[in-house]
Amino acid sequence: MKIGIIGCGWLGTRVAQKLEKENEIFVTTRSDENTAHLKSLGLETYQIDFQTGFDLKTAELFRNLDLVILSLPVSKKRFSEEMAENAQEFLGDFKGQIIFFSSVGVYPHEDGIYTEESTENLNKNISAAENFYKNAFPQINILRFGGLMGDERKFSKYFENKALPKPDDIVNHIHYEDIAEIVDHLIKNKTNGKLYNVVAPLHPTKQQVLDYQTANISSEIENSQDGRIVLGNLLEKELQYTFLKPNPVEF
């Protein structure tokens, strides 16, 4: 298959490296530095800033791909309608499979259990982005990711020589290897029109993650109903998916 990744950053790069084993990959990025990096990895790379526009030759190439992944920034504070409109125009009347990378930041930052059916008090900017692309491409699959982890993104690294705020808060993390594998499942299953939370099935506290990663201290992770918990078990059921990395303390 010919697959495009629009906005190929930290996560997109890792997904591309997984998919390129069986597919032909085309990517876009904004910066000079990342363009050079992606080309050094052997990826066919096009430098485009969707805040300002695009060239029609590259657009024509992407419009004829089999599948496109939209990995443009999703911000809780701002929805760039101009960027989204340019991305839509770039793809034109795209009818192939399409996947949008979103975030569990769409759910309220309040205690509760959140599933794909939770629709109250959603973040207006993330929700606006999802709705924009869904209206433009009805076949789109929307993946709401938990906190991205893996490689240099290690939870304990962010709190070296710092106090850990709210240590009893539950984490909703996901390892990039599972994201890449789930995307591969969607492609092979020819899935369309789905919304999934992509979050590891275990939900330790911040303190449990820090204790394990810094001192190898492990403790039982309870299936607590307290705290802000985003559930990702719908994709486990519908895609018959088993997580490669189920426990965030080990990320």
PyMOL commands that set and color helices and strands:
alter all, ss='L'
color gray80, all
select helices_A, chain A and resi 10-19+32-40+56-63+81-91+104-106+124-136+155-159+176-189+206-215+233-238+248-250
alter helices_A, ss='H'
color red, helices_A
select strands_A, chain A and resi 2-6+24-29+44-47+67-70+97-103+112-114+141-145+147-149+173-175+195-198+228-230
alter strands_A, ss='S'
color yellow, strands_A
deselect
rebuild
show_as cartoon
